[in-house]
Amino acid sequence: MPSPESSTALLVLDFQAGLTEKPFAKAALGKAVQAVEAARRQGLLVVYSRVGFRSGYSDVASWNPVFGPYAAQNLLPVGASKLAPELSPAEAEPVVVKSRFSPFAGTDLTVVLRSQGISEIAVAGISTSGVVLAAFLHAENEDLPVTVLKDACGDPDEQLHDTLVEHLFPRSAVVTAVDDWQPSQTQSGSAVR
């Protein structure tokens, strides 16, 4: 459980077995492991997400250009989605199962964060242009301060990753490396940034 003084949660998004073995994801995985260890040492809430679908893919529209092929080809049957073994959640660390890019869409992530008094999030994830971007946009629209851990994010398109972390995210988020991350430990008002 997070410490009562903590107002920051670390979101570890879509580091799934198979995906983390791809070249673009390997370095991000190592940095995500480092971020999780740092978060645990500081008593922060760590929340994971993974993609998963209902039996029969009733939560996927056949015309969805990204997830429709998963249903048509049964690419991710129930129980097939697993987090990379390097990122095994501790007993009290929630895992959100999602069927879209956003870890907030159709999940209980907001309820988990609110119930734990979280007022700021740090994000690590694969891919930068998918789940990380979706989490960033949701948090920005909810006035939830975001820190993007740029080296704990990866994308198959390296140029797109660089554009997001160098130009888009800094408009309204803190963008930093895991080694330089200083999470908030306050509960009063807005989080220290």
N, C-alpha and C positions, 0 to 999 in steps of 0.2 A: 504494500500500500504506500501511496505517496505520503510524505511528511506533511503535517498540517500547515507548515509555513510555506509550502510550495504553491506557486500560482502558475507554474509552467508545466506543460505536458510535452513529451516527445512523441510525435507521430512517426511510426516506422511503417512506410506504406509500400505494399506489394512486393516485398522481397521474397518471392516465391521460388521454391525449388524448381529447377529447370531454367527459369528466367535468369537467376543469379549466376548461372554458369556461362552466360553469354559474355563476350569480351567487354562490352560497354558497361556491364553491371558489376564486374569483379572488384574493381577499385572502390566503387560506391558501397558494396557490401562490407568490405573491410572497415570503411569509415563509419558505416551505420552500426557495426558491432562496437566500435570505439565510442560512438555517441550513446548507445544503450548503456554501456558500462559506466560512462560519466554520469548519465541521468540517474542510474540506480544508486551510485555513490552519494549523490546529492539528494536522494529521496524524492525524485520527481516521478510523476505518473508516466509510464510508457504504455502506449497504445499501438497495436499493430493492425494492419488491414491486409486482407487477401481477397482475391476475386473468387467468387463461388456462385453457382446457379442452383435453382430449385430442380428437383427431379422433373424430368420432362421439359426443362427450360421454359417453364411458363412465365418466367420473368424476363424473357428475351424476345423482342419483336423480330420476326423473320427478316424484316426489311432494314434492321439496324446494320449499318455498314461495318461496324467494328465487331459487335457481339453476335450478330446473326449467324456468321459462319461457325461460331462455337456451337450453337444449337444444331445447325444443319449437319455438322460433321461429328457431333458429340465429342468435342475436343476437351471438355472439362467436366466430366461427369461428377455427380455428388461424391464427395470424399477425396477427389483427386487433387484438389488444391491444398498445398501444404507450404508452410513457411520454410525458408532455407534453414537447415539444421544449425547453422551458426547463430541464428536468431531465435532461439527457443524462448518463448515467453515464460516469465516466472508465474507462479500460481495466481497471483492477484492482478496480473497484467492482461487487460482486455484485448480480445481479437475481434475486430469488426469484419464481417463477411459482406462484401459488396458486389453488386452486379453492374455497376457503371464505373466510369473513371473516378468520380468523386467519392471519397470515403464518407461524406456526409449524406449523399443522396440515397434515401431509402434505408438508412441504417440508424442505429441508436447512438452514434458517436456524439452528437450534441448533448444528449441526455447524460452520457458518461462524463463528458467534460464539465457540464454544469454541476452535476452532483458532487464532483470532486473539487469544486471551487476554482476551476482553471480559468485564467483570464489571458493566457498567452500560450501560443504553441510554437514548437520548433518542428520542422519537417525534414525528413529524409525519405527518399523514395525512388522507385523505378516505375515509370519513366518520368523524366522532368516535364515533358510536354503532355503527359497524360495525368496521372494521379497527383503529382506535385502541383502542376498548374491548376487543376481542379480544386485542390485543397486551398491553395493560395487565394483563388478567386472567391471561394465561399467565405473564407475567413475575412478577407478584405471587405466583402459585402456585409458581414456581421460585425464589423469594427473589432475583430479579434486580432490583436497584434500577432504577427508572424515573423519567425526567423527561419530562413531557408538555409539549411546546411549544405552548401553547394557541392562539396566534395563527397557528400553522402547521398548524392542524387546522380542518376545516370540516364542516358537516353541513347537510343540507337543512332540518332542524328546528332553528332557532336556539335555541329554548328548551331543547331536549334537550341541545344542545352546551353551553350555559351551565350546566345542571344537572350535567352530567358534570364539567366543568372546575372548577366552583366547589364541588361537594359530594361527588361520588364519588371522583374521582382524588386529591384532597388527603388522603384517609384513609391512603394508603400510598405516594403518589408525590409527587415535587416537581412542582409546576405553575408554569410561568414563561413569560414572553414570550421570543421569540427574542433580542431586544436585551439581555435580562438573563441569558441562559443562560451558565453557567460549567461546562463539562464537566470531568470528572475527568481528570487526566493522571498518575495514580499507578497502579502495578501491585501495590502491597503490600496484602494483606488485602482488606477491603471497600473499595468505592469511596468517595471523599470526596463527601459530599452537602452 
